[in-house]
Amino acid sequence: MNRQIRQLALGLMVCYVALFVTLNYWQVGRKQELEASFDNTRAIRREFDKPRGQILTANGTVIATSVLNPPGSAFKYQRQYPTGELYADISGYYTFAFGSTQLERTQNDVLAGTTPEQRLRALPGLITGGADTSGSVHTTIRDDLQQVAKDALGEREGSVIVMDPTTGALKAMWSYPSYDPNQVVDPDFARAKDVLTFLQASPGDPLLANAYQQRYMPGSTFKVLTASIALQAGAVNLESQFENSTEWVPPQTDDPIQNFGGELCGGDFTQVFTRSCNIPFAQLAVQLGWDAMLQGVADWGVGEPIPIDLPRPAASTFGSVVDPEQNLPLLAIRGFGQNEDQMVPLHMAMVASTVANGGQMMKPYVVQETVDHDGKVLDTTTPSVWKTPITPETAATMQGLMLSVAQRGTASCCIGLANGIPVAAKTGTAQLNGPGQPERSNAWIVAYAPADAPRYAVAVMLKGTNAEISSSTGGRLAGPVAKQVLDQAFAGEVGG
């Protein structure tokens, strides 16, 4: 009898352990997977019947909120986006049928009030019933800069990013084309599905935050990287001389490299950077070699996803490398931002910020803080360094070079700021067309100001999708956009 009891007890113990393990497996180990499953609607239904917190700009503008639905509706609350498309890349959308994106996704627990801290703080109310545990997300984005970025870019495909180079806080991030999240959260499933289907098929990928989820050929803005790598390696200094030439034939080929427009270009290092000569940077890349260039761009974070607090960031790339020692011509072309070089626009803003910040590349972020329903802070973002690709000495040299570009180089036409605020810059015109094809190019500029005490860095990229963009240059086309944004950055401060 005692033996049977022991066997029964052992059997019950095994069943208990199995049940415990199974429950932990499904409720803890696979919790996120289950909640993200398309056909698991119970948790989402519960959330749609509870208050959900707001997402706000640094100025307090509400960019995402929930409102009560009329009686008889499928859900108690409906998500709304009062600013329409203006902040779609930042807020994203939150839907019952199609999931969520952007901050609606990454900050879901805070907004829904399901973090352990929120539940603990709301415990007295939960016991009595009816407690609102929702929290809100306060971003770093300035209303005036986001709006001027949108207005300055207009209906031209591209991106504008403004950030604080000393902290990594984003002050504006706009891409065109965009979309209105209100149409995606339409409670009419068929209408919302039609909108998503249309947007998914639309040119320009409007559902993507192209400023950080896409990459583009950078043209001569990439010379900031090549120049800094060469300076760090001691392969060049400001007194280094480069022959005046219109073309140069790299090793292993008879196909010459030319300067932009086939112009005669040369001089000391400051002159060739200021005038954005292609040949010197092709020569420097070949002189450094594949190993040094690959390590150099890796030091700048090329090849790694951007460490932003938003989902699915893209990674910049220096291109594929097959049998590198037999492909020196490709290395030469990539040295001045062509061929397979592809940079994320946000990454280029980070490049300018790194120069401005003495060689330290800060992690970019859009969430300043999260707060609970009673306004008590849950979490605050602490600025942190992602990479240190160059020394303060190299950064100081690069600062002088970029200042020269703004004062008397390829950006001098269009980047001069109001009230004489000094600015440093680098332009880029990435030629996308092959020999004999219609001209097509991306127009770029990266800049920061004030040049002597940097507080804002900007990157502007216009994609070569029409004749206006393709026939112009980064300085003449992207430069005025950067000027408008930087002028507003300082005017907005003065105006409070």
Residue pairs with C-beta under 8 A, 6 or more apart in sequence:
26 34
34 40
35 43
36 99
38 99
41 96
44 96
45 75
45 96
47 112
48 75
48 76
48 77
48 96
49 75
49 76
49 77
50 76
50 77
50 112
50 113
50 134
51 66
51 77
51 113
51 132
51 134
52 66
52 77
52 79
52 94
52 111
52 112
52 134
53 66
53 110
53 111
53 112
53 113
53 134
53 135
53 136
53 137
53 373
54 62
54 64
54 65
54 66
54 136
54 137
55 62
55 63
55 64
55 65
55 87
55 90
55 91
55 103
55 104
55 107
55 111
55 136
55 137
55 139
56 62
56 63
56 136
56 137
56 138
56 139
57 63
57 87
57 139
57 141
57 142
57 143
57 146
58 138
58 139
58 140
58 141
58 142
58 143
58 171
58 368
59 142
59 143
59 144
61 82
61 83
61 143
62 82
63 81
63 82
63 83
63 86
63 87
63 90
63 91
63 139
64 79
64 80
64 81
64 87
64 91
64 94
64 103
64 104
64 181
65 79
65 80
65 82
66 77
66 78
66 79
66 80
67 77
67 78
67 80
68 76
68 77
68 78
69 75
69 76
69 77
69 78
69 187
73 187
74 187
75 96
75 187
78 185
78 187
79 93
79 94
79 95
79 104
79 185
80 182
80 185
81 87
81 88
81 91
81 93
81 180
81 181
81 182
81 185
84 180
84 181
84 182
85 178
85 179
85 180
85 181
86 146
86 147
86 150
86 174
86 178
87 141
87 146
88 102
88 178
88 179
88 180
88 181
89 102
89 173
89 174
89 175
89 178
89 209
89 210
89 211
90 102
90 103
90 139
90 141
90 173
90 209
90 310
90 366
91 102
91 103
91 104
91 181
92 100
92 101
92 102
92 103
92 104
92 105
92 181
93 100
93 101
93 102
93 104
93 181
93 184
93 185
94 100
94 104
94 105
94 108
94 111
94 185
95 184
95 185
95 192
97 189
97 192
97 193
98 184
98 192
98 193
98 196
99 105
100 108
101 207
101 311
102 209
102 310
102 311
103 137
103 139
103 310
103 366
103 367
104 111
105 311
106 309
106 310
106 311
107 137
107 367
107 370
108 114
109 115
110 118
110 135
110 136
110 137
110 370
110 378
111 134
111 135
111 136
111 137
112 133
112 134
113 119
113 122
113 132
113 133
113 134
113 135
113 372
113 373
114 133
115 135
115 378
117 372
117 378
118 133
118 135
118 372
118 373
118 378
119 126
119 133
121 133
121 372
121 374
121 376
122 131
122 132
122 133
122 372
122 373
124 131
125 131
125 132
125 133
126 133
132 373
133 372
133 373
134 373
135 370
135 371
135 372
135 373
135 378
136 370
136 371
137 367
137 370
138 367
138 368
138 369
138 370
138 371
139 366
139 367
139 368
140 164
140 169
140 170
140 171
140 365
140 366
140 367
140 368
141 170
141 171
141 172
141 173
141 366
142 171
142 172
142 489
142 492
144 488
144 492
145 162
145 171
145 172
145 485
145 488
145 489
145 492
146 172
146 173
146 174
148 172
148 484
148 485
148 488
149 160
149 162
149 172
149 173
149 174
149 481
149 485
150 160
150 174
150 176
151 484
152 160
152 480
152 481
152 484
152 485
153 159
153 160
153 174
153 176
153 460
153 462
153 481
154 176
155 176
156 176
156 462
156 463
156 465
156 466
156 468
156 469
157 176
157 177
157 204
157 462
157 463
157 465
158 175
158 176
158 210
158 460
158 461
158 462
158 463
159 173
159 174
159 175
159 176
159 210
159 211
159 345
159 346
159 459
159 460
159 461
160 172
160 173
160 174
160 175
160 211
160 458
160 459
160 460
160 481
160 485
161 170
161 172
161 173
161 211
161 212
161 345
161 346
161 349
161 458
161 459
162 170
162 171
162 172
162 173
162 349
162 456
162 457
162 458
162 485
162 486
162 489
163 169
163 170
163 171
163 349
163 350
163 353
163 364
163 456
163 457
163 458
164 171
164 353
164 455
164 456
164 457
165 352
165 353
165 354
165 356
165 357
165 362
165 448
165 454
165 455
165 456
165 457
166 357
166 362
166 383
166 454
166 455
167 362
167 383
168 350
168 353
168 362
168 363
168 364
168 365
168 383
168 384
168 386
169 364
169 365
169 366
169 368
169 381
169 383
170 364
170 365
170 366
171 456
171 489
172 485
173 209
173 211
173 212
173 346
173 366
174 211
175 208
175 209
175 210
175 211
175 345
176 204
177 202
177 203
177 204
177 206
178 206
179 195
179 199
179 206
179 207
183 191
183 192
183 195
184 192
184 195
184 196
184 199
185 192
186 192
186 195
196 207
199 206
199 207
200 207
203 465
204 210
204 463
204 465
205 214
208 214
209 310
210 345
211 344
211 345
211 346
212 306
212 308
212 310
212 313
212 314
212 344
212 345
212 346
212 364
213 312
213 313
213 314
213 344
214 314
214 344
214 345
215 314
215 315
215 316
215 317
215 342
215 343
215 344
215 347
216 342
216 343
216 345
216 430
216 442
216 461
216 463
217 337
217 338
217 341
217 342
217 343
217 430
217 432
217 442
218 337
218 341
218 342
218 343
218 348
218 428
218 430
218 442
218 444
219 336
219 337
219 338
219 428
219 429
219 430
219 431
219 441
219 442
219 444
219 474
220 260
220 276
220 278
220 336
220 337
220 410
220 426
220 427
220 428
220 429
220 430
220 444
220 474
221 337
221 343
221 348
221 351
221 426
221 427
221 428
221 444
221 445
221 446
221 474
222 334
222 336
222 337
222 341
222 343
222 428
223 273
223 276
223 281
223 336
223 337
223 426
223 428
224 351
224 352
224 355
224 398
224 402
224 426
224 446
225 296
225 297
225 300
225 302
225 351
226 281
226 284
226 285
226 293
226 335
226 336
227 236
227 269
227 273
227 281
227 284
227 398
227 401
228 296
228 300
228 355
228 389
228 390
228 394
228 398
229 288
229 292
229 293
229 296
229 297
229 299
230 236
230 284
230 287
230 288
231 237
231 390
231 394
231 397
231 398
232 296
232 390
232 391
232 394
233 288
233 292
233 296
235 284
235 287
235 288
236 269
236 284
237 269
238 268
238 269
238 270
238 397
238 400
239 268
239 269
240 268
240 269
241 266
241 267
241 268
242 266
242 267
242 268
242 269
242 272
242 277
242 279
242 280
242 283
243 266
244 264
244 265
244 266
244 267
245 259
245 264
245 265
245 266
245 279
246 258
246 259
246 262
246 263
246 264
246 265
247 256
247 257
247 258
247 259
247 262
247 279
248 256
248 257
248 279
248 282
248 283
249 255
249 256
249 257
250 257
250 282
250 286
250 328
250 329
250 332
251 286
251 328
251 329
252 326
252 327
252 328
252 329
253 329
255 329
257 278
257 279
257 282
257 332
257 333
258 278
258 279
259 265
259 277
259 278
259 279
260 276
260 278
260 429
260 473
265 272
265 275
265 277
265 278
265 279
265 280
266 272
266 277
266 279
266 280
267 275
269 280
269 401
270 400
270 401
270 404
272 280
272 281
273 401
273 404
273 405
273 409
274 401
274 404
274 405
274 408
274 409
274 410
275 409
275 410
276 405
276 409
276 410
276 426
276 427
276 428
278 336
281 335
281 336
282 332
282 333
282 335
282 336
283 332
283 335
284 335
285 293
285 331
285 332
285 334
285 335
285 336
286 328
286 331
286 332
286 335
288 296
289 331
290 321
290 324
290 325
290 331
293 318
293 331
293 334
293 335
294 318
294 321
296 389
297 303
297 318
299 387
299 389
299 390
300 351
300 354
300 361
300 387
300 389
301 316
301 347
301 350
301 361
301 386
301 387
301 389
302 315
302 316
302 317
302 318
302 343
302 347
303 315
303 316
303 317
303 318
304 315
305 313
305 314
305 315
306 313
306 314
306 315
306 344
306 346
306 347
306 350
306 364
307 313
307 363
307 364
307 386
308 346
308 363
308 364
308 365
308 366
309 365
309 366
309 367
309 381
310 366
313 344
313 346
314 344
315 344
316 342
316 343
316 344
316 347
317 340
317 341
317 342
318 334
318 340
318 341
319 330
319 334
319 339
319 340
319 341
319 342
320 340
321 327
324 331
330 339
330 340
333 339
334 340
334 341
337 428
337 430
338 430
338 431
343 351
345 459
345 461
346 364
346 459
348 444
348 446
348 459
348 461
349 364
349 446
349 457
349 458
349 459
350 361
350 362
350 364
350 386
350 457
351 361
351 446
352 402
352 426
352 446
352 447
352 448
352 457
352 458
352 459
353 361
353 362
353 448
353 454
353 457
354 360
354 361
354 387
354 389
354 390
354 395
355 390
355 395
355 398
355 399
355 402
355 424
355 448
356 399
356 424
356 448
356 454
356 457
357 395
357 454
358 392
358 395
358 396
359 388
359 389
359 390
359 391
359 392
359 394
359 395
360 385
360 387
360 388
361 385
361 386
361 387
361 388
361 389
362 383
362 384
362 385
362 386
363 383
363 384
363 385
363 386
365 381
365 383
367 381
368 380
368 381
369 377
369 378
369 379
369 380
369 381
370 377
370 378
370 379
371 377
371 378
372 378
390 398
399 424
399 451
402 424
402 425
402 426
402 447
402 448
402 451
403 422
403 423
403 424
403 451
405 411
405 412
405 424
405 425
405 426
405 427
406 412
406 415
406 416
406 422
406 423
406 424
406 425
406 447
406 451
409 427
410 427
410 473
410 474
410 475
411 425
411 426
411 427
411 445
411 447
411 474
411 475
411 479
412 475
413 475
413 476
413 479
414 475
414 476
414 479
414 480
414 483
415 423
415 425
415 445
415 447
415 475
415 479
415 482
415 483
416 423
416 483
417 423
417 449
417 483
417 486
417 487
417 490
418 487
418 490
418 491
419 490
421 449
421 450
421 486
421 490
422 449
422 450
422 451
422 452
423 447
423 448
423 449
423 450
423 451
423 486
424 447
424 448
424 449
424 451
424 454
425 445
425 446
425 447
425 448
425 479
425 482
426 445
426 446
426 447
427 444
427 445
427 473
427 474
427 475
427 478
427 479
428 442
428 443
428 444
428 445
428 446
428 474
429 441
429 442
429 443
429 444
429 472
429 473
429 474
430 441
430 442
430 444
430 464
431 439
431 440
431 441
432 440
432 441
432 442
432 464
433 439
433 440
433 441
438 470
439 470
439 471
440 464
440 470
441 464
441 469
441 470
442 461
442 462
442 463
442 464
442 469
443 461
443 462
443 464
443 469
443 472
443 473
443 474
443 476
443 477
443 478
444 459
444 460
444 461
444 462
444 474
444 478
445 458
445 459
445 460
445 474
445 475
445 478
445 479
445 481
445 482
446 457
446 458
446 459
446 460
447 457
447 458
447 482
447 486
448 454
448 456
448 457
448 458
449 455
449 456
449 486
449 489
449 490
455 489
456 486
456 489
456 490
458 482
458 485
458 486
460 478
460 479
460 481
460 482
460 485
461 478
462 469
462 477
462 478
462 481
463 469
464 470
468 477
469 477
